[in-house]
Amino acid sequence: MKTKLVRIGNSRGVRIPKPLLEQAGLEEDVELQVVRTGIMIRGTASPRAGWAQAAEKIRARGEDVLLDEPVATDFDDSEWKW
């Protein structure tokens, strides 16, 4: 798809059609990065977004327990300082 740069004050911008934004999953904030052949636009979603809410749901269901009982090791006896 071709488009033109538009003047925005002293800068330039690109209008991105809504279907393209939806397909790419871009919302409000994006990161711009210069690459060898141009400029890359990337969403700023954090890889760990939503982890706190997911952990809260796990805790509410009582599933936040260790699968195995802790086992003492030589490190615990010789190197670890409480």
Sequence and secondary structure as in RCSB ss.txt:
>XXXX:A:sequence
MKTKLVRIGNSRGVRIPKPLLEQAGLEEDVELQVVRTGIMIRGTASPRAGWAQAAEKIRARGEDVLLDEPVATDF
DDSEWKW
>XXXX:A:secstr
    EEEETTEEEE   HHHHHHHT  S EEEEEETTEEEEEE   TTTTHHHHHHHHHHTT  S SS     HH
HHHT   
